Amino acid sequence: MAIGVLSLLGFQLVDSAFIARLGTAPLAAQSFTFPLSFLVIGIQVGMGIAIAALISRALGADETARARRLGSLVLVVGTATIALLVLLLWAIQEPVFGLLGADETTRELIRHYWAPQLLAAWLGAVLYFVYSLFRAHGDTWLPGKMMVITSLLNLMLDPLLIFGVGSWEGLGLPGAAWATSIAFGTGLLLVGRRLGGKDWLAVEGLAGEVQRSLVPFAGIAGPAMVSQLMPPLAAMLAISVVASLGEAQVAAWGLASRLETLSLMVVLAMTMSLPPWLGRCYGAGDWDQVHRLMRLALRVVVVWQLSLGILLAQVSPWLALLLSGNPEVRDDLATLIRFLLPSYAALGVCMIVVSAGNALGWPLRAMLMSAGRLFVFYLPCLWTGAWLGDLVGLAMGAAIGNLLAGLAAWQVLRRILESPRRQSSYPS
């Protein structure tokens, strides 16, 4: 999963790197779309968490027939939900991007980019739901392999569709979105064929399963979606703060956001692969294994993320040069890298704790931890830093916010693991 996440997030960073060659304005336009794109991702990840949790718990309790019914339901409901969401985001684009601080020139660039980007978001969400189904059944190899394949396809299509070939001038900024759409569509066709050969879906008994599983699904998916929707909301508020500093700062922030997700590849892979394992332990009542898994996961996150963050901070000038040709954007990006990336060790701790909470029957606590990370620690520190010291202060404030959130999440998890062991309360 780490290899798959690396390739998937890597091609998103490659998208931004290619777009940066078009100029600061297209890169800033793409950066303004990130919060709404994260909104779609938040919904799909929240539903994916519920998919993996319920199906893995059913498998852990040896209820394979129920697992098949759940697989069919979530694919249908998830596909329809994301379709309605992307249509809504298309309809409200003008007022939303205006509120985020995009001027008329930037909004004109976004108009041509937004439709293919929403199509890519829908295809990616459906593909993610299928991946969640495979992960719930313990197969992380196929999702990881397919992420690599779609990433390589996107990498090949990006320069052709953005810059053109021969006498064809290319599509510019929309070309990046069309490349992603084609890559995700191809991946969906390939993984759909593999899913057709599995006995993981059912067509009978779905109505009864809706009545039986609606409350448990909502109990997990609801808080998980809220948890996943809070980062896009925080991103909107953050980019509105960055927009007050200037267009180059928005472009640098957009590149830093892409680099953030790429640098968190191991953490993201663990948030995908750990919950199904924890869910099976939950279904089987094996709490000793839960404790061992969590201790190991947190050690890996802190050691890996801190080492990587310090290394990238040391090479930040060269990394920024690789990602942007604009001197002002490059300098601002190097500043963000130096302050933010080492702090992702603490952010990773918080992400792992939230992910485990959803898998182990603590969705409300997970949601509250997400809210605390963003609205108690991250955003107030970021705003205070920007007010005191422009971009440098903003970067320092964001780093301090991540550190405080990680410490708080660790304290919450320690109290949970030190409490008397609960009996499994998996709903029958």
C-alpha beads as a LAMMPS data file, in Angstrom:
LAMMPS data file: protein, C-alpha beads

428 atoms
427 bonds

1 atom types
1 bond types

-500.0 500.0 xlo xhi
-500.0 500.0 ylo yhi
-500.0 500.0 zlo zhi

Masses

1 110.0

Atoms # bond

1 1 1 0.000 0.000 0.000
2 1 1 2.900 2.379 0.686
3 1 1 4.194 1.819 -2.851
4 1 1 0.707 2.387 -4.251
5 1 1 0.143 5.549 -2.218
6 1 1 3.592 6.821 -3.227
7 1 1 2.774 6.411 -6.899
8 1 1 -0.739 7.867 -6.559
9 1 1 0.368 10.928 -4.619
10 1 1 3.485 11.187 -6.757
11 1 1 1.461 11.693 -9.905
12 1 1 -0.553 14.420 -8.170
13 1 1 2.719 16.168 -7.395
14 1 1 3.833 15.580 -10.994
15 1 1 0.584 17.225 -12.157
16 1 1 1.432 20.319 -10.133
17 1 1 5.037 20.300 -11.347
18 1 1 3.931 20.205 -15.000
19 1 1 1.312 22.906 -14.384
20 1 1 3.953 25.061 -12.699
21 1 1 5.732 25.162 -16.095
22 1 1 2.645 26.869 -17.526
23 1 1 3.144 29.811 -15.147
24 1 1 2.147 31.059 -11.713
25 1 1 -1.467 31.841 -12.670
26 1 1 -2.423 28.273 -13.752
27 1 1 -0.686 26.844 -10.681
28 1 1 -2.564 29.256 -8.417
29 1 1 -5.828 28.332 -10.186
30 1 1 -5.203 24.655 -9.509
31 1 1 -4.332 25.444 -5.884
32 1 1 -7.710 27.128 -5.375
33 1 1 -9.446 23.875 -6.404
34 1 1 -7.646 21.759 -3.795
35 1 1 -10.095 22.374 -0.917
36 1 1 -13.109 21.309 -3.007
37 1 1 -11.209 18.324 -4.399
38 1 1 -10.378 17.359 -0.826
39 1 1 -14.099 17.621 -0.055
40 1 1 -14.832 14.814 -2.532
41 1 1 -11.921 12.817 -1.188
42 1 1 -13.195 13.333 2.364
43 1 1 -16.618 11.896 1.533
44 1 1 -15.167 8.913 -0.308
45 1 1 -12.615 8.159 2.415
46 1 1 -15.280 8.391 5.117
47 1 1 -17.429 5.879 3.261
48 1 1 -14.372 3.740 2.549
49 1 1 -13.579 3.620 6.276
50 1 1 -17.100 2.341 6.982
51 1 1 -16.809 -0.193 4.150
52 1 1 -13.549 -1.621 5.461
53 1 1 -14.685 -1.588 9.093
54 1 1 -18.044 -3.313 8.622
55 1 1 -16.882 -5.898 6.088
56 1 1 -13.731 -6.773 8.029
57 1 1 -15.744 -7.093 11.256
58 1 1 -18.231 -9.364 9.462
59 1 1 -15.369 -11.514 8.170
60 1 1 -13.777 -11.590 11.640
61 1 1 -17.111 -12.816 13.035
62 1 1 -17.308 -15.426 10.197
63 1 1 -20.352 -13.781 8.556
64 1 1 -19.299 -14.095 4.900
65 1 1 -22.819 -13.809 3.455
66 1 1 -23.309 -10.513 5.227
67 1 1 -19.930 -9.296 3.986
68 1 1 -21.065 -9.942 0.389
69 1 1 -24.288 -8.008 0.884
70 1 1 -22.417 -5.091 2.439
71 1 1 -20.003 -5.029 -0.486
72 1 1 -22.829 -4.646 -3.010
73 1 1 -24.605 -1.956 -1.010
74 1 1 -21.629 0.298 -0.456
75 1 1 -20.552 0.223 -4.103
76 1 1 -23.997 1.316 -5.302
77 1 1 -24.592 3.919 -2.593
78 1 1 -21.063 5.299 -2.778
79 1 1 -21.100 5.731 -6.557
80 1 1 -24.443 7.572 -6.473
81 1 1 -23.438 9.786 -3.525
82 1 1 -20.216 11.022 -5.151
83 1 1 -22.033 11.624 -8.458
84 1 1 -24.514 13.944 -6.717
85 1 1 -21.685 15.714 -4.894
86 1 1 -19.651 16.498 -8.015
87 1 1 -22.763 17.850 -9.749
88 1 1 -23.337 20.150 -6.777
89 1 1 -19.718 21.346 -6.834
90 1 1 -20.048 22.161 -10.522
91 1 1 -23.184 24.202 -9.892
92 1 1 -21.731 26.315 -7.044
93 1 1 -18.231 26.893 -8.414
94 1 1 -18.540 30.632 -9.079
95 1 1 -19.556 31.812 -5.586
96 1 1 -17.259 29.330 -3.816
97 1 1 -14.076 30.249 -5.693
98 1 1 -14.959 33.896 -5.324
99 1 1 -15.208 33.466 -1.545
100 1 1 -11.857 31.689 -1.514
101 1 1 -10.236 34.798 -2.986
102 1 1 -9.819 33.854 -6.673
103 1 1 -10.017 36.893 -8.963
104 1 1 -11.847 36.907 -12.318
105 1 1 -8.762 35.892 -14.331
106 1 1 -8.127 32.937 -12.043
107 1 1 -11.787 31.905 -12.094
108 1 1 -11.705 31.876 -15.900
109 1 1 -8.817 29.402 -15.780
110 1 1 -10.690 27.306 -13.234
111 1 1 -13.848 27.136 -15.402
112 1 1 -12.059 25.194 -18.138
113 1 1 -10.332 22.918 -15.628
114 1 1 -13.160 22.191 -13.198
115 1 1 -15.415 19.907 -15.312
116 1 1 -12.728 17.324 -16.233
117 1 1 -11.329 17.560 -12.705
118 1 1 -14.734 16.679 -11.220
119 1 1 -15.022 13.763 -13.660
120 1 1 -11.614 12.573 -12.487
121 1 1 -12.745 12.952 -8.864
122 1 1 -15.838 10.781 -9.481
123 1 1 -13.884 8.064 -11.285
124 1 1 -11.242 8.123 -8.556
125 1 1 -13.898 7.776 -5.854
126 1 1 -15.511 4.739 -7.506
127 1 1 -12.065 3.196 -7.919
128 1 1 -11.355 3.898 -4.236
129 1 1 -14.541 2.095 -3.171
130 1 1 -13.464 -0.982 -5.110
131 1 1 -10.011 -0.744 -3.518
132 1 1 -11.685 -0.571 -0.086
133 1 1 -13.540 -3.772 -0.851
134 1 1 -10.295 -5.554 -1.725
135 1 1 -8.572 -4.211 1.410
136 1 1 -11.458 -5.340 3.606
137 1 1 -10.905 -8.877 2.287
138 1 1 -7.203 -8.672 3.116
139 1 1 -5.938 -8.018 -0.431
140 1 1 -3.686 -4.947 -0.418
141 1 1 -1.549 -6.182 -3.313
142 1 1 -4.036 -5.455 -6.109
143 1 1 -4.936 -1.901 -4.955
144 1 1 -1.240 -1.077 -4.563
145 1 1 -0.395 -2.480 -7.993
146 1 1 -3.292 -0.653 -9.656
147 1 1 -2.258 2.641 -8.046
148 1 1 1.169 2.211 -9.656
149 1 1 -0.343 1.408 -13.062
150 1 1 -2.731 4.382 -13.056
151 1 1 0.049 6.673 -11.860
152 1 1 2.384 5.618 -14.674
153 1 1 -0.405 6.092 -17.213
154 1 1 -1.112 9.579 -15.861
155 1 1 2.599 10.390 -15.986
156 1 1 2.758 9.462 -19.661
157 1 1 -0.411 11.376 -20.559
158 1 1 0.341 14.574 -18.605
159 1 1 2.966 16.153 -20.906
160 1 1 1.064 15.080 -24.023
161 1 1 -2.278 16.564 -22.963
162 1 1 -0.899 19.637 -21.160
163 1 1 1.774 20.751 -23.646
164 1 1 0.739 18.879 -26.792
165 1 1 2.813 17.023 -29.342
166 1 1 3.980 18.117 -32.762
167 1 1 1.757 20.838 -34.199
168 1 1 -0.944 20.281 -31.557
169 1 1 -0.523 22.790 -28.739
170 1 1 -2.210 20.721 -26.029
171 1 1 -4.979 21.599 -23.590
172 1 1 -2.963 23.465 -20.972
173 1 1 -4.328 23.293 -17.429
174 1 1 -7.390 21.107 -18.319
175 1 1 -5.036 18.568 -19.871
176 1 1 -3.855 17.522 -16.404
177 1 1 -7.436 16.714 -15.361
178 1 1 -8.152 14.799 -18.576
179 1 1 -4.986 12.742 -18.066
180 1 1 -6.166 11.824 -14.571
181 1 1 -9.655 10.945 -15.833
182 1 1 -8.280 8.609 -18.487
183 1 1 -5.916 6.965 -15.984
184 1 1 -8.658 6.397 -13.395
185 1 1 -11.119 5.165 -16.023
186 1 1 -8.611 2.634 -17.306
187 1 1 -7.856 1.489 -13.757
188 1 1 -11.567 1.071 -13.044
189 1 1 -11.995 -1.164 -16.091
190 1 1 -9.058 -3.349 -15.076
191 1 1 -9.947 -3.714 -11.399
192 1 1 -13.624 -4.224 -12.266
193 1 1 -12.698 -7.312 -14.249
194 1 1 -10.826 -8.710 -11.268
195 1 1 -13.736 -7.952 -8.943
196 1 1 -16.071 -9.837 -11.291
197 1 1 -14.069 -13.003 -10.640
198 1 1 -14.490 -12.743 -6.854
199 1 1 -17.383 -14.028 -4.773
200 1 1 -17.527 -10.817 -2.751
201 1 1 -20.870 -9.359 -3.896
202 1 1 -24.500 -10.421 -3.584
203 1 1 -27.792 -9.393 -5.154
204 1 1 -30.198 -11.111 -2.756
205 1 1 -31.183 -9.927 0.696
206 1 1 -30.012 -6.350 0.115
207 1 1 -33.214 -4.738 1.395
208 1 1 -33.001 -6.598 4.690
209 1 1 -29.309 -5.791 4.971
210 1 1 -30.080 -2.077 4.578
211 1 1 -32.362 -2.226 7.601
212 1 1 -29.838 -4.228 9.594
213 1 1 -26.687 -2.281 8.724
214 1 1 -27.923 1.277 8.214
215 1 1 -27.425 2.284 11.850
216 1 1 -23.949 0.708 12.254
217 1 1 -22.867 2.095 8.861
218 1 1 -24.099 5.590 9.742
219 1 1 -22.481 5.284 13.175
220 1 1 -19.097 4.780 11.512
221 1 1 -19.483 6.633 8.215
222 1 1 -21.149 9.710 9.708
223 1 1 -18.397 10.693 12.144
224 1 1 -15.747 9.470 9.675
225 1 1 -17.152 11.707 6.936
226 1 1 -17.322 14.655 9.291
227 1 1 -13.713 13.928 10.252
228 1 1 -12.731 13.776 6.593
229 1 1 -14.723 16.895 5.684
230 1 1 -13.053 19.000 8.328
231 1 1 -9.649 19.035 6.542
232 1 1 -11.175 20.487 3.317
233 1 1 -12.956 23.123 5.396
234 1 1 -9.719 23.889 7.206
235 1 1 -7.922 23.973 3.842
236 1 1 -10.423 26.537 2.564
237 1 1 -9.851 28.707 5.620
238 1 1 -6.085 28.240 5.368
239 1 1 -5.881 29.145 1.692
240 1 1 -7.969 32.255 2.329
241 1 1 -5.276 33.300 4.827
242 1 1 -2.512 32.483 2.332
243 1 1 -4.341 34.380 -0.449
244 1 1 -3.995 37.568 1.578
245 1 1 -0.210 37.219 1.228
246 1 1 -0.151 37.076 -2.598
247 1 1 -0.472 34.893 -5.703
248 1 1 3.065 33.472 -5.444
249 1 1 2.381 32.409 -1.860
250 1 1 -0.817 30.631 -2.959
251 1 1 1.145 28.777 -5.643
252 1 1 3.839 27.789 -3.131
253 1 1 1.182 26.648 -0.646
254 1 1 -0.425 24.485 -3.336
255 1 1 2.878 22.775 -4.105
256 1 1 3.551 22.314 -0.386
257 1 1 0.120 20.689 0.003
258 1 1 0.967 18.190 -2.723
259 1 1 4.333 17.521 -1.123
260 1 1 2.658 17.059 2.262
261 1 1 0.490 14.192 1.059
262 1 1 3.442 12.619 -0.751
263 1 1 5.666 12.803 2.329
264 1 1 2.884 11.163 4.385
265 1 1 2.740 8.138 2.065
266 1 1 3.639 5.604 4.772
267 1 1 1.120 7.080 7.193
268 1 1 -1.608 7.091 4.547
269 1 1 -0.775 3.505 3.603
270 1 1 -1.108 2.502 7.247
271 1 1 -4.440 4.308 7.611
272 1 1 -5.667 2.180 4.682
273 1 1 -4.167 -1.186 5.634
274 1 1 -4.308 -1.075 9.455
275 1 1 -8.101 -0.599 9.994
276 1 1 -9.175 -3.851 8.259
277 1 1 -6.667 -5.738 10.420
278 1 1 -7.878 -3.955 13.552
279 1 1 -11.470 -4.569 12.471
280 1 1 -10.902 -8.319 12.308
281 1 1 -9.314 -8.236 15.759
282 1 1 -12.328 -6.223 16.959
283 1 1 -14.749 -8.764 15.498
284 1 1 -12.813 -11.639 17.085
285 1 1 -12.325 -9.843 20.451
286 1 1 -8.508 -10.065 20.251
287 1 1 -7.523 -6.923 22.184
288 1 1 -3.954 -8.071 22.895
289 1 1 -3.286 -7.968 19.176
290 1 1 -4.873 -4.512 18.971
291 1 1 -2.430 -3.198 21.582
292 1 1 0.559 -4.727 19.789
293 1 1 -0.496 -3.320 16.423
294 1 1 -1.002 0.194 17.742
295 1 1 2.324 0.313 19.568
296 1 1 4.169 -0.864 16.463
297 1 1 2.294 1.531 14.169
298 1 1 3.097 4.578 16.281
299 1 1 6.791 3.692 16.504
300 1 1 7.005 3.326 12.727
301 1 1 5.197 6.608 12.116
302 1 1 7.342 8.709 14.460
303 1 1 10.715 7.288 13.399
304 1 1 9.994 7.289 9.663
305 1 1 8.228 10.626 9.446
306 1 1 10.700 12.527 11.613
307 1 1 13.690 11.137 9.693
308 1 1 12.116 11.946 6.342
309 1 1 11.062 15.432 7.450
310 1 1 14.532 16.374 8.669
311 1 1 16.122 15.041 5.475
312 1 1 13.768 16.957 3.154
313 1 1 14.164 20.114 5.226
314 1 1 17.923 19.915 4.649
315 1 1 17.500 19.677 0.861
316 1 1 14.564 22.106 0.648
317 1 1 16.260 24.629 -1.733
318 1 1 17.008 21.930 -4.307
319 1 1 13.608 20.287 -3.891
320 1 1 11.865 23.634 -4.412
321 1 1 14.004 24.250 -7.514
322 1 1 12.880 20.902 -8.915
323 1 1 9.195 21.698 -8.387
324 1 1 9.013 25.338 -9.531
325 1 1 10.886 27.569 -11.936
326 1 1 9.555 30.841 -10.511
327 1 1 12.141 32.304 -8.076
328 1 1 9.558 33.815 -5.712
329 1 1 7.481 30.639 -5.578
330 1 1 10.651 28.593 -5.148
331 1 1 11.874 30.584 -2.144
332 1 1 8.479 30.493 -0.437
333 1 1 8.162 26.739 -1.063
334 1 1 11.595 26.115 0.479
335 1 1 10.495 28.025 3.592
336 1 1 7.328 25.954 3.919
337 1 1 9.251 22.690 3.493
338 1 1 11.772 23.556 6.209
339 1 1 9.133 24.255 8.831
340 1 1 6.285 21.922 7.919
341 1 1 7.770 18.569 6.948
342 1 1 9.458 17.683 10.270
343 1 1 6.163 18.444 12.041
344 1 1 4.399 15.707 10.075
345 1 1 5.725 13.133 12.556
346 1 1 3.229 14.522 15.071
347 1 1 0.553 14.860 12.388
348 1 1 1.076 11.187 11.502
349 1 1 0.443 10.141 15.106
350 1 1 -2.870 11.989 15.055
351 1 1 -3.863 10.406 11.719
352 1 1 -3.117 6.883 12.962
353 1 1 -5.089 7.422 16.174
354 1 1 -8.096 8.764 14.239
355 1 1 -7.950 5.852 11.782
356 1 1 -7.774 3.298 14.591
357 1 1 -10.654 4.961 16.422
358 1 1 -12.955 4.448 13.438
359 1 1 -11.972 0.780 13.159
360 1 1 -12.298 0.007 16.870
361 1 1 -15.700 1.453 17.631
362 1 1 -14.661 4.973 18.722
363 1 1 -15.898 7.038 15.734
364 1 1 -17.067 9.949 17.894
365 1 1 -13.712 10.211 19.644
366 1 1 -11.989 10.048 16.271
367 1 1 -14.161 12.878 14.979
368 1 1 -13.453 15.004 18.044
369 1 1 -9.717 14.409 17.641
370 1 1 -9.928 15.526 14.004
371 1 1 -11.837 18.629 15.014
372 1 1 -9.374 19.426 17.777
373 1 1 -6.377 18.995 15.480
374 1 1 -7.719 21.433 12.924
375 1 1 -9.763 24.000 14.804
376 1 1 -8.126 24.036 18.233
377 1 1 -4.482 23.653 17.233
378 1 1 -3.720 23.989 13.496
379 1 1 -5.823 26.916 12.259
380 1 1 -5.405 29.201 15.297
381 1 1 -1.633 28.674 15.249
382 1 1 -1.496 29.198 11.466
383 1 1 -3.530 32.414 11.624
384 1 1 -1.519 33.750 14.550
385 1 1 1.741 32.985 12.771
386 1 1 0.621 34.715 9.560
387 1 1 -0.488 37.754 11.560
388 1 1 2.840 37.973 13.362
389 1 1 5.277 37.151 10.574
390 1 1 3.821 36.718 7.061
391 1 1 4.791 33.433 5.319
392 1 1 7.558 32.481 7.773
393 1 1 5.236 33.012 10.716
394 1 1 2.480 31.093 8.933
395 1 1 4.811 28.114 8.384
396 1 1 5.983 28.186 12.000
397 1 1 2.406 28.409 13.269
398 1 1 1.264 25.455 11.160
399 1 1 4.193 23.363 12.423
400 1 1 3.420 24.201 16.055
401 1 1 -0.240 23.329 15.482
402 1 1 0.723 19.890 14.100
403 1 1 2.997 19.246 17.082
404 1 1 0.316 20.135 19.636
405 1 1 -2.259 17.970 17.826
406 1 1 0.065 14.963 17.818
407 1 1 0.765 15.274 21.528
408 1 1 -2.947 15.553 22.295
409 1 1 -3.792 12.481 20.179
410 1 1 -1.062 10.471 21.926
411 1 1 -2.485 11.352 25.334
412 1 1 -5.987 10.299 24.252
413 1 1 -4.761 6.985 22.851
414 1 1 -2.680 6.239 25.945
415 1 1 -5.706 6.681 28.193
416 1 1 -7.776 4.431 25.919
417 1 1 -5.198 1.632 25.841
418 1 1 -4.593 1.834 29.595
419 1 1 -8.321 1.554 30.360
420 1 1 -9.844 -1.841 31.215
421 1 1 -10.210 -4.024 28.140
422 1 1 -13.684 -3.946 26.638
423 1 1 -15.602 -6.859 25.275
424 1 1 -16.380 -6.677 21.565
425 1 1 -19.718 -5.000 20.946
426 1 1 -19.984 -5.777 17.238
427 1 1 -23.662 -5.508 16.301
428 1 1 -25.250 -8.791 15.270

Bonds

1 1 1 2
2 1 2 3
3 1 3 4
4 1 4 5
5 1 5 6
6 1 6 7
7 1 7 8
8 1 8 9
9 1 9 10
10 1 10 11
11 1 11 12
12 1 12 13
13 1 13 14
14 1 14 15
15 1 15 16
16 1 16 17
17 1 17 18
18 1 18 19
19 1 19 20
20 1 20 21
21 1 21 22
22 1 22 23
23 1 23 24
24 1 24 25
25 1 25 26
26 1 26 27
27 1 27 28
28 1 28 29
29 1 29 30
30 1 30 31
31 1 31 32
32 1 32 33
33 1 33 34
34 1 34 35
35 1 35 36
36 1 36 37
37 1 37 38
38 1 38 39
39 1 39 40
40 1 40 41
41 1 41 42
42 1 42 43
43 1 43 44
44 1 44 45
45 1 45 46
46 1 46 47
47 1 47 48
48 1 48 49
49 1 49 50
50 1 50 51
51 1 51 52
52 1 52 53
53 1 53 54
54 1 54 55
55 1 55 56
56 1 56 57
57 1 57 58
58 1 58 59
59 1 59 60
60 1 60 61
61 1 61 62
62 1 62 63
63 1 63 64
64 1 64 65
65 1 65 66
66 1 66 67
67 1 67 68
68 1 68 69
69 1 69 70
70 1 70 71
71 1 71 72
72 1 72 73
73 1 73 74
74 1 74 75
75 1 75 76
76 1 76 77
77 1 77 78
78 1 78 79
79 1 79 80
80 1 80 81
81 1 81 82
82 1 82 83
83 1 83 84
84 1 84 85
85 1 85 86
86 1 86 87
87 1 87 88
88 1 88 89
89 1 89 90
90 1 90 91
91 1 91 92
92 1 92 93
93 1 93 94
94 1 94 95
95 1 95 96
96 1 96 97
97 1 97 98
98 1 98 99
99 1 99 100
100 1 100 101
101 1 101 102
102 1 102 103
103 1 103 104
104 1 104 105
105 1 105 106
106 1 106 107
107 1 107 108
108 1 108 109
109 1 109 110
110 1 110 111
111 1 111 112
112 1 112 113
113 1 113 114
114 1 114 115
115 1 115 116
116 1 116 117
117 1 117 118
118 1 118 119
119 1 119 120
120 1 120 121
121 1 121 122
122 1 122 123
123 1 123 124
124 1 124 125
125 1 125 126
126 1 126 127
127 1 127 128
128 1 128 129
129 1 129 130
130 1 130 131
131 1 131 132
132 1 132 133
133 1 133 134
134 1 134 135
135 1 135 136
136 1 136 137
137 1 137 138
138 1 138 139
139 1 139 140
140 1 140 141
141 1 141 142
142 1 142 143
143 1 143 144
144 1 144 145
145 1 145 146
146 1 146 147
147 1 147 148
148 1 148 149
149 1 149 150
150 1 150 151
151 1 151 152
152 1 152 153
153 1 153 154
154 1 154 155
155 1 155 156
156 1 156 157
157 1 157 158
158 1 158 159
159 1 159 160
160 1 160 161
161 1 161 162
162 1 162 163
163 1 163 164
164 1 164 165
165 1 165 166
166 1 166 167
167 1 167 168
168 1 168 169
169 1 169 170
170 1 170 171
171 1 171 172
172 1 172 173
173 1 173 174
174 1 174 175
175 1 175 176
176 1 176 177
177 1 177 178
178 1 178 179
179 1 179 180
180 1 180 181
181 1 181 182
182 1 182 183
183 1 183 184
184 1 184 185
185 1 185 186
186 1 186 187
187 1 187 188
188 1 188 189
189 1 189 190
190 1 190 191
191 1 191 192
192 1 192 193
193 1 193 194
194 1 194 195
195 1 195 196
196 1 196 197
197 1 197 198
198 1 198 199
199 1 199 200
200 1 200 201
201 1 201 202
202 1 202 203
203 1 203 204
204 1 204 205
205 1 205 206
206 1 206 207
207 1 207 208
208 1 208 209
209 1 209 210
210 1 210 211
211 1 211 212
212 1 212 213
213 1 213 214
214 1 214 215
215 1 215 216
216 1 216 217
217 1 217 218
218 1 218 219
219 1 219 220
220 1 220 221
221 1 221 222
222 1 222 223
223 1 223 224
224 1 224 225
225 1 225 226
226 1 226 227
227 1 227 228
228 1 228 229
229 1 229 230
230 1 230 231
231 1 231 232
232 1 232 233
233 1 233 234
234 1 234 235
235 1 235 236
236 1 236 237
237 1 237 238
238 1 238 239
239 1 239 240
240 1 240 241
241 1 241 242
242 1 242 243
243 1 243 244
244 1 244 245
245 1 245 246
246 1 246 247
247 1 247 248
248 1 248 249
249 1 249 250
250 1 250 251
251 1 251 252
252 1 252 253
253 1 253 254
254 1 254 255
255 1 255 256
256 1 256 257
257 1 257 258
258 1 258 259
259 1 259 260
260 1 260 261
261 1 261 262
262 1 262 263
263 1 263 264
264 1 264 265
265 1 265 266
266 1 266 267
267 1 267 268
268 1 268 269
269 1 269 270
270 1 270 271
271 1 271 272
272 1 272 273
273 1 273 274
274 1 274 275
275 1 275 276
276 1 276 277
277 1 277 278
278 1 278 279
279 1 279 280
280 1 280 281
281 1 281 282
282 1 282 283
283 1 283 284
284 1 284 285
285 1 285 286
286 1 286 287
287 1 287 288
288 1 288 289
289 1 289 290
290 1 290 291
291 1 291 292
292 1 292 293
293 1 293 294
294 1 294 295
295 1 295 296
296 1 296 297
297 1 297 298
298 1 298 299
299 1 299 300
300 1 300 301
301 1 301 302
302 1 302 303
303 1 303 304
304 1 304 305
305 1 305 306
306 1 306 307
307 1 307 308
308 1 308 309
309 1 309 310
310 1 310 311
311 1 311 312
312 1 312 313
313 1 313 314
314 1 314 315
315 1 315 316
316 1 316 317
317 1 317 318
318 1 318 319
319 1 319 320
320 1 320 321
321 1 321 322
322 1 322 323
323 1 323 324
324 1 324 325
325 1 325 326
326 1 326 327
327 1 327 328
328 1 328 329
329 1 329 330
330 1 330 331
331 1 331 332
332 1 332 333
333 1 333 334
334 1 334 335
335 1 335 336
336 1 336 337
337 1 337 338
338 1 338 339
339 1 339 340
340 1 340 341
341 1 341 342
342 1 342 343
343 1 343 344
344 1 344 345
345 1 345 346
346 1 346 347
347 1 347 348
348 1 348 349
349 1 349 350
350 1 350 351
351 1 351 352
352 1 352 353
353 1 353 354
354 1 354 355
355 1 355 356
356 1 356 357
357 1 357 358
358 1 358 359
359 1 359 360
360 1 360 361
361 1 361 362
362 1 362 363
363 1 363 364
364 1 364 365
365 1 365 366
366 1 366 367
367 1 367 368
368 1 368 369
369 1 369 370
370 1 370 371
371 1 371 372
372 1 372 373
373 1 373 374
374 1 374 375
375 1 375 376
376 1 376 377
377 1 377 378
378 1 378 379
379 1 379 380
380 1 380 381
381 1 381 382
382 1 382 383
383 1 383 384
384 1 384 385
385 1 385 386
386 1 386 387
387 1 387 388
388 1 388 389
389 1 389 390
390 1 390 391
391 1 391 392
392 1 392 393
393 1 393 394
394 1 394 395
395 1 395 396
396 1 396 397
397 1 397 398
398 1 398 399
399 1 399 400
400 1 400 401
401 1 401 402
402 1 402 403
403 1 403 404
404 1 404 405
405 1 405 406
406 1 406 407
407 1 407 408
408 1 408 409
409 1 409 410
410 1 410 411
411 1 411 412
412 1 412 413
413 1 413 414
414 1 414 415
415 1 415 416
416 1 416 417
417 1 417 418
418 1 418 419
419 1 419 420
420 1 420 421
421 1 421 422
422 1 422 423
423 1 423 424
424 1 424 425
425 1 425 426
426 1 426 427
427 1 427 428
